[in-house]
Amino acid sequence: QVQLVESGGGLVQPGGSLGLSCEASGSISNIWVMGWYRQAPGKQRELVTDRTRGGRTNYADSVRGRFTISRDNTKVYLQMNSLKPEDTAVYYCYAGFLRGSPVWGQGTQVTVSS
């Protein structure tokens, strides 16, 4: 089993920046992709970005050019710049596998407000 622990999150002003991190432990050799989802109140959970073991990345249109994902072994980072109020959400780290269900972090609140 893989466990994910997130850190970061908080309150930032519009236009500001914030970084999130996530560390995996356990059966880490089975991880194929790591990334971030987010869920805002009243909205569906959506993929923000992810990165495969081979380095391929994917970004939601809403964050492309503002957010950057990076991955170092079993750690994944999300650098968020030019934050907007609509970025306010709970952000969940996840790890995906070639088989089986993904594993989720505990979630961390990001609030963008003046």
N, C-alpha and C positions, 0 to 999 in steps of 0.2 A: 504494500500500500504506500502511496505517496501522500505526504502532508505538505501543505503550503501555509506559510506564515507571511502576512502582509505587514508592511509598515509604511508610514507616511500618511497623507491625507491631512485635512485641516481646512481652515478658512483663509481664503485669499481674495484680494480685490480683482475686479475685472481688469484684464490686461496683465495680470501677474502670472507667476510661474510656480509650479509645484512638482515635486518628484515623488514617485511611489516606487517601492521595491517589494519583491516577493522572493522568498527562498524556499526551495523544495528540499525535502528530505525523504528518506525511505528508499523505495525501489526506483531510484532516479534514472537508472539505465533504460527504463521502459518509456520515458517521456519522449514524445515526438514533437510536440508543439507546446509552447507556453505563450500566454498573452493575458489580455485584460478585457473583461466585459464591464458594462456599467448599467445601472438601473436607476432611473430617476422616478420620483413619485408619480404614479399614474401612467407610467410608460412601460413598454416591454424592455426586458433586458436585451442589450444590444452589444455586439462585438465592437470593441474599440480598436484593438490591434492585436496581432499575434505574430509569432516568429517561430519558424520550424528549426529543428536541429541543424538543418543545412543552411540556415540563414535567410530563407525566404520570408518576407514580411508582407503583411496585409494591414491596411488602415481603412477605417470607416471614412467615407467622404467628408463627414462633418469635422473630422480631426486632422485629416491629412494636411501636412504643412505646418501644423502647430504642435502635434504630439510626436514623440520619437520613442520607439521601443528599442531596447538593447538587451542582450542576453549574454551572460558569462557563466558557462557551465550550468549550474542549477539555479542561478539567480537571474531574474528578469526585472528590468527597470522600465519605468514609464516617466519620461520627462514631458511635462505639460507646460506649454508656453502660450502666451496670448489668450489666457483663459477667459471664457465667456460665462455669463450666468447660466446659460443652457447646458454647460458642462457639469453643473451641479448634479451629483448622483452618488450612489454607493458604487465604488469600484471594486470588482472582484478579480483577483488573479485566478488563472486556471491553467491546468496542465492537461494536455490531451495525449492520447495513446493511439497506436494503430489498432488496438482492440480494447473493448470495454468503454466504460463511461468516463467522462472527464472528472477531474478532481478540482474542487474549488477552494479558494482561500476564504477567510472569514469575512471579508469585505471591509472597506475603509471609506469613510465619508469624505467627500470633497465638496466644499461649498464655496461658490464664487459669488460674492456679494460685496457691495459697497457699504 
